[in-house]
């Protein structure tokens, strides 16, 4: 039988494209919030003996996670043979270490929570640092799809003679991939963070920018401060046509405007998180990964 796809409110565009690419059926997930804050989930669609896919990009995860758990349990109770989660953006990956005594290991705790609710997980470019693979913390099949083929294609089509810039060491994995695929030079800076909104980055060598159009690639941007710090270095060096490419655009209100004021000519992102900067479609990459996890049709 055809897979049955449910989606949370923020994910209707991804859901519509996935339904088409997977030859699936679209169900409707109704999320009612009572005045006291409790949630009531209703699934409209025949789940019996079906592979059920729930799409939920995990921005604002504290609000969504309990409703997500209810969605999974309800699908099983209604007869689903399996339930998978597609989380284009996967939250709670930064806290993978106790930086201070008594802190929660949120990454592993959240992984245990999701692993009890779903049979498999597909996400895009999770923020892996000390954790190298999702399988280290997830007890279900967990596929991390790389958006870099789509990012490389976009840069190759829109930027002439690029130089790829990573704002910190964690970005090296993405920047190096794109640079190699485009046969372009690349550099990764060092970042020192002193607070949620206070960062400094190391200096750029002006020589590497000559004759090149800078493209800053980062996996996550929320306040945009890290990217702003890189952009502030570029303008005095004569690089006034910088492009910022973001995988997960968790941009706070006004953040993209701050990037443009700092010197970004273009700010683009993938569509893992719905945002006006979305220009890079990762749904075909998601569909390929999901297809390999579904049961026999």
C-alpha positions in Angstrom: 0.0 0.0 0.0 1.1 3.6 -0.6 2.7 5.3 2.4 0.6 7.8 4.3 2.1 11.2 5.1 1.1 13.5 7.9 2.7 16.9 8.5 2.9 19.6 11.1 1.7 23.1 10.2 5.2 24.4 9.3 5.9 21.6 6.9 3.1 21.7 4.3 5.3 22.6 1.3 7.8 19.8 2.0 5.0 17.4 2.6 3.3 18.2 -0.7 6.5 17.6 -2.6 7.3 14.4 -0.7 3.9 13.0 -1.3 4.5 13.5 -5.1 8.0 12.1 -5.1 7.2 9.0 -3.0 3.8 8.3 -4.7 2.3 8.5 -1.2 -1.1 9.6 0.1 -1.6 12.8 2.1 -3.3 12.5 5.4 -4.3 15.4 7.6 -2.9 16.0 11.1 -5.1 18.2 13.2 -3.4 19.8 16.3 -5.8 21.4 18.7 -4.5 23.4 21.6 -6.8 23.7 24.6 -6.9 27.0 26.6 -4.8 25.3 29.4 -2.0 24.4 26.9 -2.8 20.7 26.4 -2.7 19.3 22.9 -5.2 17.0 21.1 -3.9 15.3 18.0 -6.3 13.8 15.4 -5.1 11.9 12.4 -7.4 11.9 9.4 -6.4 9.0 7.1 -6.5 5.2 7.0 -3.4 4.0 8.9 -4.2 0.3 8.8 -1.2 -1.8 7.6 0.4 1.4 6.1 3.8 2.9 6.4 3.1 6.2 8.1 5.5 9.2 7.7 5.3 12.2 10.0 7.0 15.3 8.9 8.0 17.8 11.5 10.9 20.2 11.3 12.0 20.6 14.9 12.1 24.3 15.4 10.5 25.3 18.7 10.9 21.7 19.8 9.6 22.1 23.3 6.2 23.0 21.9 6.2 20.3 19.2 7.7 17.2 20.8 4.8 16.1 23.0 2.4 16.5 20.1 4.8 14.6 17.9 4.8 11.7 20.4 1.0 11.7 20.4 1.0 11.6 16.6 3.2 8.5 16.6 1.3 6.6 19.2 -2.0 7.4 17.6 -0.8 6.1 14.2 0.3 2.8 15.8 -3.0 2.6 17.7 -4.9 3.1 14.4 -3.1 0.1 12.8 0.1 1.5 11.2 2.7 -1.2 10.5 5.5 1.4 11.0 5.9 5.1 11.7 8.9 7.1 10.6 9.9 10.7 11.4 11.2 13.1 8.8 12.7 16.1 10.7 14.4 18.3 8.1 15.9 20.2 11.0 16.8 18.1 14.1 17.0 20.1 17.3 18.8 19.4 20.6 22.1 18.5 19.0 24.3 21.3 20.5 24.4 20.0 24.1 26.4 16.9 23.5 28.7 17.4 26.6 28.4 18.7 30.1 30.1 22.0 29.8 29.3 22.7 33.5 28.5 20.3 36.3 24.9 19.2 36.5 24.0 20.2 32.9 21.7 17.9 31.0 23.0 15.9 28.0 20.1 17.1 25.9 21.3 15.5 22.6 21.3 11.9 24.0 18.2 12.4 26.1 16.2 13.8 23.2 17.5 10.9 21.0 16.1 8.4 23.5 12.8 10.2 23.5 12.4 10.1 19.7 13.8 6.5 19.5 10.9 5.3 21.7 8.3 6.9 19.4 9.4 6.1 15.9 10.8 3.2 13.8 13.3 5.4 11.9 14.4 9.0 11.5 15.6 11.0 8.5 17.1 14.5 8.9 19.3 16.9 7.1 22.8 17.9 8.2 22.4 17.5 11.9 24.8 19.6 14.0 27.3 16.8 14.7 30.4 17.8 16.7 31.6 15.5 19.5 28.9 13.0 18.3 30.1 11.8 14.9 27.1 9.7 13.8 23.5 9.8 14.8 23.7 6.0 15.5 25.8 6.9 18.6 22.7 8.3 20.3 19.7 6.9 18.4 18.6 3.3 18.8 16.6 3.4 15.6 17.8 3.7 12.0 18.8 7.4 11.7 19.8 8.8 8.4 21.6 12.1 8.1 21.1 13.4 4.6 23.7 15.8 3.3 22.3 18.9 1.6 25.7 19.7 0.1 24.9 18.3 -3.4 22.0 20.7 -3.6 24.1 23.5 -2.1 26.9 22.9 -4.5 24.5 22.9 -7.5 23.1 26.2 -6.4 26.4 27.9 -5.9 27.8 26.5 -9.2 24.8 28.0 -11.0 24.7 31.4 -9.3 28.2 32.4 -8.3 31.2 32.8 -10.6 34.7 32.0 -9.3 33.6 31.4 -5.7 35.8 31.0 -2.7 34.1 29.0 0.0 34.4 30.4 3.6 33.5 28.5 6.7 33.0 30.7 9.8 34.3 28.0 12.3 35.9 24.6 12.4 32.6 22.8 12.6 31.7 24.1 9.2 34.8 22.5 7.6 32.9 19.4 6.7 30.4 21.3 4.5 32.8 23.9 3.1 35.3 21.3 2.0 32.7 19.2 0.3 31.3 22.1 -1.7 34.7 23.4 -2.6 35.9 20.1 -3.9 32.7 19.5 -5.9 33.2 23.0 -7.5 37.0 22.8 -7.8 37.1 26.1 -5.8 39.4 27.3 -3.0 38.2 27.3 0.5 39.2 28.5 4.0 37.8 27.9 7.5 38.1 30.5 10.3 38.3 30.1 14.0 35.4 31.2 16.2 35.4 32.2 19.9 31.9 32.4 21.4 31.4 34.3 24.7 27.7 34.2 24.8 24.5 33.4 22.8 25.0 36.5 20.8 28.7 37.4 21.3 31.2 35.9 18.9 34.6 36.7 17.3 36.2 35.1 14.3 39.8 35.0 13.1 41.1 37.3 10.4 41.0 36.5 6.7 44.0 36.6 4.5 43.3 39.3 1.8 45.3 37.4 -0.8 42.9 34.5 -1.0 40.0 36.8 -2.0 41.6 38.2 -5.2 39.5 37.5 -8.2 37.1 35.5 -6.2 33.5 35.9 -5.0 33.1 35.0 -1.3 30.5 32.4 -0.3 30.1 31.9 3.4 28.6 28.4 4.2 27.2 27.5 7.6 24.8 24.8 8.8 22.8 26.9 11.3 22.1 30.6 11.6 19.8 32.0 14.3 21.0 35.4 15.5 23.3 35.6 12.4 26.1 37.2 14.6 28.8 34.7 13.4 28.1 35.4 9.7 28.0 39.2 10.4 31.5 39.0 11.9 32.8 37.3 8.8 31.0 39.8 6.5 32.5 42.8 8.5 35.9 41.5 7.5 35.1 41.2 3.8 33.9 44.7 3.0 37.2 46.5 4.0 39.1 44.0 1.8 37.0 45.0 -1.2 34.8 41.9 -1.3 31.4 43.6 -1.5 29.4 40.8 -3.3 29.4 38.1 -0.6 26.8 35.4 -0.5 25.7 33.7 2.7 24.4 30.1 2.3 22.6 28.6 5.3 21.4 25.1 5.6 19.0 25.6 8.5 17.7 29.2 8.5 16.6 29.6 12.2 16.9 33.3 11.6 15.4 35.5 14.3 13.3 38.5 13.1 15.6 41.0 11.4 18.6 38.7 11.3 18.6 38.4 7.5 18.4 42.2 7.2 21.4 42.4 9.6 23.3 40.2 7.2 22.5 42.4 4.3 23.5 45.5 6.2 26.8 43.9 7.1 27.5 43.4 3.4 25.8 40.2 2.2 24.5 40.7 -1.4 22.5 37.5 -1.2 21.3 35.4 1.7 20.0 32.0 0.7 19.0 28.9 2.6 17.7 25.4 2.0 14.0 24.7 2.7 14.5 22.6 5.8 13.0 25.5 7.7 10.5 27.7 6.0 11.9 31.2 5.5 11.8 33.9 2.9 15.5 33.1 2.1 14.7 29.5 0.9 16.2 29.0 -2.5 17.7 25.4 -2.3 15.4 22.5 -2.5 16.5 19.4 -0.4 13.3 17.4 -0.8 14.6 15.2 -3.6 17.5 14.2 -1.3 15.0 13.4 1.5 12.8 11.4 -0.8 15.7 9.1 -1.8 16.6 8.4 1.8 13.0 7.8 2.9 12.4 5.4 0.0 15.2 3.2 1.3 13.6 2.9 4.8 10.0 2.0 3.8 8.7 -1.5 4.0 7.6 -3.5 0.9 4.8 -2.0 -1.1 
